[in-house]
């Protein structure tokens, strides 16, 4: 799982790229879970939380830019 400090150090473009990659991984994990081929069930939770952290950072940055 990505550390929040690592995510904060990334640029907006890097966060967007990582978000896209994580959403693809989340889709694949859901597909594997539906077909009972999931090897690491905990990875679903990690991906979901990392997506939430990235979205939170993006909204915080957007809010800060709007106030400035």
C-alpha positions as CSV (number, residue, x, y, z in Angstrom):
1,X,0.0,0.0,0.0
2,X,1.3,3.4,-0.9
3,X,2.2,5.7,2.0
4,X,0.4,9.0,2.2
5,X,3.7,10.8,2.3
6,X,4.7,9.2,-1.0
7,X,1.5,10.2,-2.6
8,X,1.8,13.8,-1.3
9,X,5.3,14.1,-3.0
10,X,3.8,13.2,-6.4
11,X,2.6,15.8,-8.9
12,X,-1.0,16.1,-10.0
13,X,-0.3,14.3,-13.3
14,X,1.5,11.4,-11.5
15,X,-1.5,11.1,-9.1
16,X,-3.9,10.9,-12.1
17,X,-1.8,8.2,-13.8
18,X,-1.6,6.2,-10.6
19,X,-5.4,6.6,-10.0
20,X,-6.0,5.2,-13.5
21,X,-3.7,2.2,-13.0
22,X,-5.3,1.5,-9.6
23,X,-8.8,1.6,-11.1
24,X,-7.8,-0.9,-13.7
25,X,-6.3,-3.1,-11.0
26,X,-9.5,-2.8,-9.0
27,X,-11.6,-3.9,-11.9
28,X,-9.3,-6.9,-12.5
29,X,-9.5,-7.8,-8.8
30,X,-13.3,-7.6,-8.8
31,X,-13.3,-9.9,-11.8
32,X,-11.0,-12.4,-10.1
33,X,-13.2,-12.3,-7.0
34,X,-16.3,-13.0,-9.0
35,X,-14.7,-16.1,-10.6
36,X,-13.1,-17.3,-7.4
37,X,-9.5,-16.8,-8.7
38,X,-8.5,-14.1,-6.2
39,X,-5.1,-15.0,-4.6
40,X,-4.8,-12.0,-2.2
41,X,-8.1,-10.8,-0.9
42,X,-6.4,-8.1,1.2
43,X,-5.2,-6.4,-2.0
44,X,-8.8,-5.4,-2.8
45,X,-8.9,-3.4,0.4
46,X,-5.4,-1.8,-0.2
47,X,-6.3,-0.7,-3.7
48,X,-9.6,0.7,-2.5
49,X,-8.0,2.7,0.3
50,X,-5.2,4.0,-2.0
51,X,-7.8,5.2,-4.5
52,X,-9.5,7.0,-1.7
53,X,-6.3,8.6,-0.5
54,X,-5.5,9.8,-4.0
55,X,-9.0,11.3,-4.5
56,X,-8.7,13.0,-1.1
57,X,-5.4,14.6,-2.1
58,X,-6.7,15.7,-5.4
59,X,-9.7,17.4,-3.8
60,X,-7.5,19.0,-1.1
61,X,-5.2,20.4,-3.8
62,X,-8.2,21.7,-5.9
63,X,-9.7,23.4,-2.8
64,X,-6.3,25.0,-2.0
65,X,-5.9,26.2,-5.6
66,X,-9.4,27.7,-5.6
67,X,-8.7,29.6,-2.4
68,X,-5.4,31.0,-3.6
